[in-house]
Amino acid sequence: MDYENDPGWQYLRRTREQMVEDHSKPYDMKTYVWVPDEEEGYLQGVIKSTKGDDCVVAMGAGVEKTLKKDILQEMNPPKFEKTEDMSNLTFLNDASVLHNLRARYGCMLIYTYSGLFCVVINPYKRLPIYTDSVARMFMGKRRTEMPPHLFAVSDEAYRNMLQNGENQSMLITGESGAGKTENTKKVIAYFAAVGASQQEGHARIGEEAKPKEKKVVCFFL
């Protein structure tokens, strides 16, 4: 299957060129740090000098700040820029997690793994990542084979149920307006589609779902 030509693929994984560009950013593990900021959360800084517990940090545009060393957080190497699974980060700190989620969201990559968890940020607009073609990408695939997606988590649960003969659970949680209801609908629709695909060869997801699958979604919601 030619994933890259699918309209939804650009919202699931970066191109090779984008990855090369991200991985080519300048970096020094000893001096590149995250600095707390009231408005932005954290900003990038470069340690210029250290004396005791104090560090002189360059913030860009000629601005330097003298800060306590213990409030600074390590910055990850550029090979982890926009990483799909944050559990792989060398430094798993607040600043790095927030930066990764923000950077991915800026590219409309709304799904990100953190170990067993899948973090989703509401894009507040429709993305072509719940179509029939996208759903078929994930059917029968290992989670590690595909980019982060609710369908990957759903398919893993479905396969585990079949292989182990045990009930599976998925917890979808978040603040009001985060998209819990919509993601729950997508999970149920995916399960209905996977079940239908066993008999029909393929299934319909989202707005083009068949009446039977729509009834399943409405029944659970």
CORKASUL-V572735 format. One record per residue. N is the residue number from 1. PSI is psi as a letter, one per 40 degrees, with the letter a starting at -180 (* if undefined). Layout:
n & psi
N & PSI
N & PSI
//
This chain:
n & psi
1 & h
2 & g
3 & d
4 & d
5 & e
6 & h
7 & d
8 & e
9 & d
10 & e
11 & e
12 & d
13 & i
14 & i
15 & i
16 & d
17 & d
18 & d
19 & d
20 & d
21 & d
22 & d
23 & e
24 & e
25 & i
26 & i
27 & i
28 & h
29 & d
30 & d
31 & d
32 & h
33 & i
34 & h
35 & h
36 & i
37 & h
38 & d
39 & d
40 & e
41 & c
42 & i
43 & i
44 & h
45 & i
46 & h
47 & h
48 & d
49 & i
50 & h
51 & h
52 & b
53 & e
54 & i
55 & h
56 & h
57 & h
58 & h
59 & e
60 & i
61 & f
62 & e
63 & h
64 & i
65 & i
66 & h
67 & i
68 & h
69 & d
70 & e
71 & e
72 & i
73 & i
74 & i
75 & i
76 & i
77 & i
78 & e
79 & e
80 & e
81 & h
82 & f
83 & i
84 & d
85 & h
86 & e
87 & e
88 & e
89 & i
90 & d
91 & h
92 & g
93 & i
94 & d
95 & d
96 & d
97 & d
98 & d
99 & d
100 & d
101 & d
102 & d
103 & d
104 & d
105 & d
106 & d
107 & e
108 & f
109 & g
110 & e
111 & h
112 & h
113 & i
114 & g
115 & b
116 & e
117 & i
118 & h
119 & h
120 & h
121 & h
122 & h
123 & e
124 & f
125 & i
126 & h
127 & i
128 & f
129 & e
130 & f
131 & i
132 & d
133 & d
134 & d
135 & d
136 & d
137 & d
138 & e
139 & h
140 & e
141 & i
142 & i
143 & d
144 & e
145 & d
146 & i
147 & i
148 & h
149 & i
150 & d
151 & d
152 & d
153 & d
154 & d
155 & d
156 & d
157 & d
158 & d
159 & d
160 & d
161 & d
162 & d
163 & d
164 & e
165 & f
166 & i
167 & i
168 & i
169 & i
170 & h
171 & h
172 & h
173 & i
174 & i
175 & i
176 & h
177 & e
178 & d
179 & f
180 & d
181 & d
182 & d
183 & d
184 & d
185 & d
186 & d
187 & d
188 & d
189 & d
190 & d
191 & d
192 & d
193 & d
194 & d
195 & d
196 & d
197 & d
198 & d
199 & d
200 & e
201 & d
202 & i
203 & i
204 & h
205 & i
206 & b
207 & d
208 & e
209 & i
210 & i
211 & d
212 & d
213 & d
214 & d
215 & d
216 & d
217 & d
218 & d
219 & d
220 & e
221 & *
//
